[in-house]
């Protein structure tokens, strides 16, 4: 597991507005205008959040006419889900099973 990559992604999603955006995109592609309807901030603020998500590979963007449409990158989402599951659960390949216990 790449702990640095997981930590970097967790920093991105630790922001409440971005977390809400990701939840909205989990249902499918959305236009920026429809995303913005769910927030009390300006379009430039939304653009900032979307750029952070896009730059970290969590969303993909396509331009349709004058509108940007965003989709959740399922591979990156799975990396977060699987990374946290592996890190926080007692599985056979868990690092705690292989660590030298001195106490």
SEDRENMAR-450011 format. One record per residue (C-alpha): residue number from 1; residue in one letter; z, y, x. Coordinates in Angstrom, 3 decimals, decimal comma, always signed. Example, Ala and Ser with C-alpha at 12.3 -4.5 7.8 and 13.67 -1.06 7.14 Angstrom:
<pases>
PASE  num  residu        up     north      east
PASE    1       a    +7,800    -4,500   +12,300
PASE    2       s    +7,140    -1,060   +13,670
</pases>
This chain:
<pases>
PASE  num  residu        up     north      east
PASE    1       x    +0,000    +0,000    +0,000
PASE    2       x    -0,796    +3,490    +1,219
PASE    3       x    +2,471    +5,320    +0,595
PASE    4       x    +1,044    +8,673    +1,666
PASE    5       x    -1,839    +8,476    -0,817
PASE    6       x    +0,527    +7,491    -3,618
PASE    7       x    +2,965   +10,282    -2,725
PASE    8       x    +0,151   +12,845    -2,661
PASE    9       x    -1,048   +11,753    -6,106
PASE   10       x    +2,477   +11,828    -7,477
PASE   11       x    +2,858   +15,427    -6,274
PASE   12       x    -0,251   +16,345    -8,240
PASE   13       x    +0,880   +14,672   -11,465
PASE   14       x    +4,457   +15,943   -11,135
PASE   15       x    +3,323   +19,249   -12,660
PASE   16       x    +3,949   +19,046   -16,443
PASE   17       x    +0,690   +20,704   -17,539
PASE   18       x    -1,397   +18,405   -15,345
PASE   19       x    +0,506   +15,392   -16,618
PASE   20       x    -0,266   +16,448   -20,201
PASE   21       x    -3,939   +16,938   -19,308
PASE   22       x    -4,082   +13,422   -17,860
PASE   23       x    -2,507   +12,012   -21,003
PASE   24       x    -5,107   +13,801   -23,117
PASE   25       x    -7,935   +12,471   -20,946
PASE   26       x    -6,583    +8,921   -21,219
PASE   27       x    -8,133    +8,919   -24,710
PASE   28       x   -11,586    +9,785   -23,359
PASE   29       x   -13,769   +12,627   -22,133
PASE   30       x   -12,876   +16,138   -23,247
PASE   31       x   -14,470   +19,550   -23,012
PASE   32       x   -12,469   +22,216   -21,179
PASE   33       x   -12,459   +24,312   -24,340
PASE   34       x   -10,767   +21,491   -26,281
PASE   35       x    -8,201   +20,940   -23,533
PASE   36       x    -7,395   +24,653   -23,463
PASE   37       x    -6,580   +24,605   -27,207
PASE   38       x    -3,456   +22,561   -26,391
PASE   39       x    -1,954   +25,072   -23,964
PASE   40       x    -0,509   +28,557   -23,949
PASE   41       x    -2,275   +29,695   -20,795
PASE   42       x    -5,591   +31,271   -19,855
PASE   43       x    -8,903   +29,659   -18,983
PASE   44       x    -8,502   +30,559   -15,268
PASE   45       x    -5,159   +28,728   -15,245
PASE   46       x    -6,790   +25,681   -16,813
PASE   47       x    -9,562   +25,881   -14,220
PASE   48       x    -6,947   +25,855   -11,472
PASE   49       x    -5,239   +22,748   -12,867
PASE   50       x    -8,562   +20,981   -13,371
PASE   51       x    -9,667   +21,817    -9,824
PASE   52       x    -6,438   +20,340    -8,422
PASE   53       x    -6,963   +17,174   -10,478
PASE   54       x   -10,629   +16,976    -9,484
PASE   55       x    -9,973   +17,606    -5,776
PASE   56       x    -7,475   +14,753    -5,761
PASE   57       x    -9,870   +12,392    -7,521
PASE   58       x    -7,881   +12,073   -10,725
PASE   59       x   -10,604   +13,490   -12,942
PASE   60       x   -14,367   +13,659   -12,844
PASE   61       x   -16,337   +16,576   -14,220
PASE   62       x   -19,808   +16,872   -15,692
PASE   63       x   -21,446   +20,060   -16,853
PASE   64       x   -23,125   +19,961   -20,251
PASE   65       x   -24,750   +23,271   -20,985
PASE   66       x   -22,167   +25,950   -20,313
PASE   67       x   -19,173   +23,633   -20,748
PASE   68       x   -17,379   +21,383   -18,306
PASE   69       x   -16,414   +17,958   -19,586
PASE   70       x   -13,620   +16,049   -17,886
PASE   71       x   -12,829   +12,348   -17,710
PASE   72       x    -9,925   +10,434   -16,257
PASE   73       x   -10,768    +8,511   -13,092
PASE   74       x    -9,467    +5,081   -14,104
PASE   75       x    -9,354    +3,817   -10,511
PASE   76       x    -7,015    +6,605    -9,388
PASE   77       x    -4,916    +6,189   -12,523
PASE   78       x    -4,596    +2,469   -11,753
PASE   79       x    -3,605    +3,289    -8,184
PASE   80       x    -0,680    +5,350    -9,478
PASE   81       x    +0,327    +2,777   -12,082
PASE   82       x    +0,043    -0,193    -9,730
PASE   83       x    +1,622    +1,681    -6,830
PASE   84       x    +4,675    +2,639    -8,860
PASE   85       x    +4,926    -0,837   -10,367
PASE   86       x    +4,866    -2,417    -6,929
PASE   87       x    +7,277    +0,123    -5,476
PASE   88       x    +9,826    -0,002    -8,291
PASE   89       x    +9,801    -3,654    -9,316
PASE   90       x   +11,117    -6,827    -7,777
PASE   91       x    +7,917    -8,759    -7,129
PASE   92       x    +7,276   -11,556    -4,654
PASE   93       x    +5,394    -9,277    -2,275
PASE   94       x    +8,054    -6,552    -2,500
PASE   95       x    +9,023    -5,040    +0,857
PASE   96       x   +12,680    -5,843    +0,087
PASE   97       x   +11,862    -9,564    +0,240
PASE   98       x   +10,663    -9,172    +3,822
PASE   99       x   +13,123    -6,593    +5,161
PASE  100       x   +15,730    -7,703    +7,657
PASE  101       x   +19,106    -7,409    +5,982
PASE  102       x   +21,885    -6,547    +8,397
PASE  103       x   +24,758    -6,307    +5,923
</pases>
